[in-house]
Amino acid sequence: MSELKRTPLYDLHLELGGKMVPFAGYAMPVQYALGVKKEHEHTRNACGLFDVSHMGQLLLHGPRPAESLETLVPADIVGLPEGMQRYALFTSQDGGILDDLMVVNAGDHLYLVVNAACKDQDIALLQTGLDDAHRVETLDRGLLALQGPEAGKVMQRLCPDACELVFMQHGHFTIDGVPVWISRSGYTGEDGFEISVPAEQSEAVARRLLAEPEVEAIGLGARDSLRLEAGLCLYGHDIDTATTPVEAGLIWAIGKPRRRGGERPGGFPGADLILHQVEAKDHRRKRVGLLGEGRAPVREGADLYDADGHHVGSVTSGGFGPSVGRPVAMGYVDIDHAAPDTTVYAEVRGKRLPMTVTKMPFVTPGYYRG
């Protein structure tokens, strides 16, 4: 643990009784005294605070940054209004996914949030993929996620102006005099805010949030079960370099102007293969949701079979869904077995347990759209 990086909230996690584990090169809390299940339920019912400061926060400076970034991602960045945020994917020349990220149009520059495990390679990708007129600035900031149906009520007390934001909108505000950047977004399927704070003031802002009666500190364990129920991908598990956006069910992340017949078709790595898959629908596998029976969770790596015993896929994320009340998973299956209500069988400790292919998310999203 001593060799791991620490976020600005490391000491606070210890004070709160966080059980620290290695994650993406950082010492991070997997849970607190409440435990994973109760932390999950508290976030769904009230409000949880997550430390996501391990994520990479970057600024992209230079001429026409939106047009430049579009040479590396298939998202519509040029059409992103100022003060709005959009989900994007770094793609490879063979159509795989190098990372997923969030992009904010901050006016004369872009603000990017990338995954912790990929941030060094993402910085290198930006530095080598763009010309010398562009500069990548790495930020020393904390990142807090306030998530849950009562997040708006809490934010109304601390920063009422931020409550004017709608889902995927971003702005600059203050909390107790501390300048913060806030987006109305998150990774739980609930309403909430992601709050970027100068590193040295992160603990003070976190303590201020935790002082509110609705708010509990939440660890990585519940973050994972919450995002799974919300049908959200985890990079390195549900999406990776061997997965195309179309196979992953992320066609919506390919902006319409970037598709064939659009205003700015292609121009990103792997465009020919990816856009062919969009049009021809000839991909052979697809990411699907899976609902289990009984209580036994089906974990990542479990093989999936059809009724005749033929191997048809595998699970990439899985566990028991506390809000769903049964096992939930996502994984990839052959396209012939991807239709909703198809039954497949997951092999768990020598037994084959039935699972039903289902649409995602598994829970109704609570995103605030105004």
C-alpha positions as CSV (number, residue, x, y, z in Angstrom):
1,M,0.0,0.0,0.0
2,S,2.9,2.4,0.7
3,E,3.9,2.3,-3.0
4,L,0.4,3.3,-4.2
5,K,-0.5,6.9,-5.1
6,R,-2.9,8.7,-2.7
7,T,-5.7,11.1,-3.5
8,P,-6.1,14.3,-1.5
9,L,-8.7,12.5,0.6
10,Y,-6.5,9.6,1.7
11,D,-6.2,10.7,5.4
12,L,-10.0,11.4,5.5
13,H,-10.7,7.9,4.3
14,L,-8.6,6.5,7.1
15,E,-10.3,8.7,9.6
16,L,-13.7,7.5,8.4
17,G,-12.7,3.9,8.7
18,G,-12.4,3.2,5.0
19,K,-11.0,-0.2,4.0
20,M,-8.2,0.7,1.6
21,V,-7.4,-1.4,-1.4
22,P,-5.2,-1.0,-4.5
23,F,-7.1,0.4,-7.5
24,A,-5.6,1.7,-10.7
25,G,-2.4,2.4,-8.9
26,Y,-4.1,4.3,-6.0
27,A,-5.0,3.4,-2.4
28,M,-8.8,3.7,-2.5
29,P,-11.6,2.9,-0.1
30,V,-13.6,-0.2,-1.2
31,Q,-16.1,0.4,1.7
32,Y,-16.7,2.1,5.0
33,A,-18.4,0.9,8.2
34,L,-21.8,0.7,6.6
35,G,-20.7,-2.0,4.2
36,V,-21.2,-2.3,0.4
37,K,-24.9,-3.2,0.4
38,K,-26.0,-0.5,2.8
39,E,-23.8,2.1,1.0
40,H,-25.4,1.1,-2.3
41,E,-28.9,1.4,-0.9
42,H,-28.1,4.7,0.8
43,T,-27.0,6.2,-2.5
44,R,-30.2,4.9,-4.3
45,N,-32.4,6.3,-1.5
46,A,-30.6,9.4,-0.3
47,C,-27.2,10.7,-1.2
48,G,-23.6,9.3,-1.3
49,L,-20.2,11.0,-1.6
50,F,-17.5,9.3,-3.7
51,D,-13.9,10.1,-4.0
52,V,-13.0,9.8,-7.7
53,S,-9.9,12.0,-7.5
54,H,-7.9,9.1,-9.1
55,M,-9.4,10.0,-12.4
56,G,-7.3,12.1,-14.8
57,Q,-8.3,15.7,-15.2
58,L,-6.8,17.4,-18.3
59,L,-7.2,20.7,-20.2
60,L,-6.6,20.7,-24.0
61,H,-5.4,24.1,-25.3
62,G,-4.7,25.2,-28.8
63,P,-6.4,26.3,-32.0
64,R,-9.9,24.8,-32.7
65,P,-9.5,22.2,-29.9
66,A,-12.9,20.6,-30.7
67,E,-11.9,19.9,-34.4
68,S,-8.6,18.6,-33.3
69,L,-10.0,16.2,-30.7
70,E,-12.3,14.8,-33.4
71,T,-9.3,13.3,-35.1
72,L,-9.0,10.9,-32.1
73,V,-12.7,10.3,-31.1
74,P,-15.9,9.6,-33.0
75,A,-18.0,11.9,-30.9
76,D,-19.5,15.1,-32.1
77,I,-17.2,17.6,-30.3
78,V,-17.6,20.5,-32.7
79,G,-21.3,20.5,-32.1
80,L,-21.0,20.4,-28.3
81,P,-22.4,23.7,-26.9
82,E,-20.2,25.7,-24.5
83,G,-20.9,24.6,-20.9
84,M,-22.0,21.1,-21.9
85,Q,-20.3,17.7,-21.4
86,R,-20.3,14.7,-23.7
87,Y,-19.2,11.0,-23.4
88,A,-16.5,10.1,-25.9
89,L,-14.2,7.2,-26.8
90,F,-10.6,7.1,-27.9
91,T,-10.5,4.5,-30.7
92,S,-7.7,2.5,-32.2
93,Q,-6.8,2.0,-35.9
94,D,-8.4,-1.5,-35.8
95,G,-11.7,-0.2,-34.2
96,G,-11.0,-1.1,-30.6
97,I,-11.6,1.2,-27.6
98,L,-8.5,2.7,-26.0
99,D,-10.4,4.5,-23.2
100,D,-13.7,6.2,-22.5
101,L,-13.8,9.8,-21.3
102,M,-15.9,12.9,-20.6
103,V,-15.4,16.1,-22.6
104,V,-16.5,19.6,-21.6
105,N,-16.6,22.5,-24.0
106,A,-15.0,25.1,-21.7
107,G,-15.0,27.9,-24.3
108,D,-11.5,28.4,-25.7
109,H,-10.3,25.0,-24.4
110,L,-11.6,21.5,-23.6
111,Y,-11.8,19.9,-20.1
112,L,-11.3,16.1,-20.2
113,V,-11.9,13.5,-17.5
114,V,-10.2,10.2,-18.3
115,N,-9.9,6.9,-16.5
116,A,-7.2,6.5,-13.9
117,A,-5.6,3.4,-15.3
118,C,-5.4,4.9,-18.8
119,K,-4.5,8.5,-18.1
120,D,-0.8,8.3,-18.9
121,Q,-1.5,6.6,-22.2
122,D,-4.3,9.1,-22.9
123,I,-1.9,12.0,-22.3
124,A,0.6,10.4,-24.6
125,L,-2.1,9.8,-27.2
126,L,-3.1,13.5,-27.1
127,Q,0.5,14.7,-27.2
128,T,1.5,12.5,-30.2
129,G,-1.9,12.5,-32.0
130,L,-2.2,16.3,-32.1
131,D,0.2,18.9,-33.5
132,D,2.6,21.0,-31.6
133,A,0.2,23.9,-31.5
134,H,-1.8,22.0,-28.9
135,R,-0.9,21.6,-25.3
136,V,-2.2,19.1,-22.7
137,E,-2.3,20.5,-19.2
138,T,-2.5,17.9,-16.4
139,L,-4.4,19.3,-13.4
140,D,-3.7,18.7,-9.7
141,R,-7.3,18.7,-8.5
142,G,-9.6,16.5,-6.5
143,L,-12.8,15.1,-7.9
144,L,-15.9,14.3,-5.7
145,A,-19.1,12.7,-6.9
146,L,-22.3,13.6,-5.0
147,Q,-24.9,11.1,-6.1
148,G,-28.4,10.1,-5.3
149,P,-32.0,11.4,-5.4
150,E,-31.3,13.9,-2.6
151,A,-28.2,15.3,-4.2
152,G,-30.1,18.3,-5.5
153,K,-31.5,19.0,-2.0
154,V,-28.0,19.0,-0.5
155,M,-26.5,21.1,-3.3
156,Q,-29.3,23.7,-2.8
157,R,-27.9,24.5,0.6
158,L,-24.2,24.6,-0.4
159,C,-24.3,26.0,-3.9
160,P,-27.9,26.8,-5.1
161,D,-26.7,28.2,-8.5
162,A,-25.4,24.7,-9.4
163,C,-29.0,23.4,-9.0
164,E,-29.8,25.2,-12.2
165,L,-27.6,22.7,-14.1
166,V,-29.4,19.9,-16.0
167,F,-27.9,16.5,-16.9
168,M,-24.5,16.8,-18.6
169,Q,-24.2,20.6,-18.1
170,H,-21.1,22.1,-16.6
171,G,-20.1,25.3,-14.9
172,H,-17.9,27.2,-12.4
173,F,-19.2,27.9,-8.9
174,T,-18.0,28.3,-5.3
175,I,-18.7,26.2,-2.2
176,D,-17.9,27.9,1.0
177,G,-15.7,30.3,-0.9
178,V,-13.8,27.5,-2.7
179,P,-13.8,27.8,-6.5
180,V,-15.2,24.6,-8.0
181,W,-16.1,23.2,-11.4
182,I,-19.4,21.2,-11.2
183,S,-21.1,19.0,-13.8
184,R,-24.5,17.4,-13.3
185,S,-23.5,13.9,-14.1
186,G,-22.2,10.7,-12.5
187,Y,-21.7,7.0,-12.7
188,T,-24.6,5.6,-10.6
189,G,-27.7,6.1,-12.7
190,E,-28.9,8.7,-10.2
191,D,-29.1,12.5,-10.2
192,G,-25.9,14.0,-8.9
193,F,-23.0,16.3,-9.3
194,E,-19.3,15.7,-10.1
195,I,-17.3,18.4,-8.3
196,S,-13.7,19.3,-9.3
197,V,-11.8,21.0,-6.5
198,P,-8.2,22.3,-6.1
199,A,-6.3,19.5,-4.5
200,E,-5.4,21.4,-1.3
201,Q,-9.1,22.3,-0.7
202,S,-10.6,18.9,-1.5
203,E,-10.7,17.7,2.1
204,A,-12.5,20.8,3.3
205,V,-15.2,20.5,0.6
206,A,-15.6,16.8,1.3
207,R,-16.1,17.4,5.0
208,R,-18.6,20.1,4.2
209,L,-20.6,17.7,2.1
210,L,-20.4,14.9,4.6
211,A,-21.7,17.2,7.3
212,E,-25.1,17.3,5.6
213,P,-27.5,14.7,7.1
214,E,-28.4,13.0,3.8
215,V,-24.8,12.3,2.9
216,E,-22.7,9.2,3.6
217,A,-19.2,8.3,2.4
218,I,-19.4,5.6,-0.3
219,G,-16.6,3.3,-1.4
220,L,-15.6,1.5,-4.7
221,G,-17.7,-1.6,-3.9
222,A,-21.0,0.2,-4.0
223,R,-19.8,2.4,-6.9
224,D,-19.4,-0.8,-8.9
225,S,-22.7,-2.3,-8.1
226,L,-24.5,1.0,-8.7
227,R,-22.9,1.5,-12.1
228,L,-23.6,-2.1,-13.1
229,E,-27.3,-1.7,-12.3
230,A,-27.3,1.5,-14.3
231,G,-25.8,-0.5,-17.3
232,L,-22.7,1.6,-17.5
233,C,-19.4,0.2,-18.8
234,L,-16.2,-0.2,-16.8
235,Y,-13.1,0.2,-19.0
236,G,-10.9,-2.8,-19.0
237,H,-13.8,-5.1,-18.3
238,D,-16.9,-4.3,-20.4
239,I,-15.0,-2.4,-23.1
240,D,-11.4,-2.7,-24.2
241,T,-9.0,-2.7,-27.2
242,A,-10.6,-5.9,-28.5
243,T,-14.1,-4.3,-28.4
244,T,-15.6,-2.0,-31.0
245,P,-18.1,0.7,-30.0
246,V,-20.8,-1.1,-32.1
247,E,-20.3,-4.4,-30.3
248,A,-20.4,-2.6,-27.0
249,G,-23.8,-1.1,-27.8
250,L,-22.3,2.4,-27.8
251,I,-23.4,3.5,-31.3
252,W,-25.0,6.6,-29.6
253,A,-21.4,7.7,-28.8
254,I,-20.7,8.0,-32.5
255,G,-22.0,11.5,-33.4
256,K,-24.4,11.7,-36.3
257,P,-22.2,14.3,-38.0
258,R,-19.3,11.8,-37.9
259,R,-21.2,9.0,-39.6
260,R,-21.3,8.4,-43.4
261,G,-23.6,11.0,-44.9
262,G,-22.9,13.4,-42.0
263,E,-21.2,16.8,-42.0
264,R,-17.8,15.4,-40.9
265,P,-17.8,11.7,-41.6
266,G,-15.0,9.5,-40.3
267,G,-11.6,11.1,-39.7
268,F,-11.1,9.2,-36.4
269,P,-9.0,6.0,-35.9
270,G,-10.7,2.9,-37.0
271,A,-13.5,4.8,-38.8
272,D,-13.8,2.5,-41.8
273,L,-14.4,-0.6,-39.7
274,I,-16.6,1.1,-37.1
275,L,-18.8,3.0,-39.6
276,H,-19.1,-0.2,-41.6
277,Q,-20.4,-2.0,-38.5
278,V,-22.9,0.8,-37.9
279,E,-24.3,0.6,-41.4
280,A,-24.1,-3.2,-42.2
281,K,-24.9,-4.5,-38.7
282,D,-22.6,-7.4,-39.4
283,H,-20.8,-7.5,-36.0
284,R,-20.9,-11.0,-34.5
285,R,-21.4,-10.3,-30.8
286,K,-23.1,-7.7,-28.7
287,R,-23.0,-6.4,-25.1
288,V,-26.2,-7.4,-23.3
289,G,-27.7,-7.2,-19.8
290,L,-28.3,-10.5,-18.0
291,L,-30.8,-11.2,-15.1
292,G,-30.2,-14.2,-12.9
293,E,-32.5,-16.3,-10.8
294,G,-32.2,-17.0,-7.1
295,R,-29.4,-15.2,-5.1
296,A,-26.2,-16.6,-6.5
297,P,-24.2,-13.9,-8.2
298,V,-22.5,-14.5,-11.5
299,R,-19.1,-12.8,-11.7
300,E,-16.9,-11.5,-14.4
301,G,-15.3,-14.3,-16.5
302,A,-18.2,-16.8,-16.2
303,D,-18.8,-18.6,-19.5
304,L,-22.2,-18.5,-21.1
305,Y,-23.8,-21.4,-23.0
306,D,-27.0,-22.0,-24.9
307,A,-29.5,-24.8,-24.0
308,D,-27.6,-27.2,-26.2
309,G,-24.3,-26.6,-24.4
310,H,-22.7,-24.5,-27.1
311,H,-20.5,-21.7,-25.8
312,V,-22.1,-18.3,-26.8
313,G,-20.3,-15.7,-24.7
314,S,-19.0,-14.6,-21.4
315,V,-19.7,-12.2,-18.5
316,T,-17.7,-9.0,-18.2
317,S,-19.3,-7.6,-15.0
318,G,-21.6,-9.2,-12.5
319,G,-22.8,-9.4,-9.0
320,F,-26.0,-9.2,-6.9
321,G,-28.0,-6.1,-7.6
322,P,-29.3,-4.8,-4.2
323,S,-31.8,-2.5,-5.9
324,V,-33.0,-5.1,-8.3
325,G,-33.1,-7.8,-5.7
326,R,-31.5,-10.5,-7.9
327,P,-28.2,-11.2,-9.7
328,V,-27.4,-8.8,-12.5
329,A,-24.6,-9.0,-15.1
330,M,-23.5,-7.7,-18.4
331,G,-21.4,-9.5,-21.0
332,Y,-21.0,-10.4,-24.6
333,V,-23.0,-13.0,-26.5
334,D,-23.2,-14.2,-30.1
335,I,-25.5,-11.9,-32.0
336,D,-28.0,-14.9,-32.4
337,H,-28.4,-14.9,-28.6
338,A,-28.6,-11.2,-28.1
339,A,-32.4,-10.7,-28.3
340,P,-34.2,-9.7,-25.1
341,D,-35.8,-12.7,-23.2
342,T,-33.3,-15.2,-24.6
343,T,-32.2,-17.7,-22.0
344,V,-28.5,-18.5,-21.6
345,Y,-26.7,-20.5,-18.9
346,A,-23.7,-19.2,-16.9
347,E,-21.3,-21.7,-15.6
348,V,-20.6,-21.1,-11.9
349,R,-18.6,-23.6,-9.8
350,G,-19.5,-26.5,-12.1
351,K,-23.2,-25.6,-12.4
352,R,-25.0,-23.9,-15.2
353,L,-27.4,-21.2,-13.9
354,P,-30.1,-19.7,-16.2
355,M,-29.9,-16.0,-17.0
356,T,-32.2,-14.0,-19.2
357,V,-31.0,-11.5,-21.7
358,T,-32.5,-8.1,-20.9
359,K,-32.3,-4.5,-21.9
360,M,-30.3,-2.1,-19.8
361,P,-30.3,-0.2,-17.5
362,F,-31.6,-2.6,-14.8
363,V,-33.0,0.4,-12.8
364,T,-34.9,3.5,-13.9
365,P,-32.4,6.3,-14.3
366,G,-32.9,9.4,-12.1
367,Y,-30.9,11.9,-14.3
368,Y,-32.2,15.5,-13.9
369,R,-33.2,16.9,-17.2
370,G,-35.1,20.0,-16.0
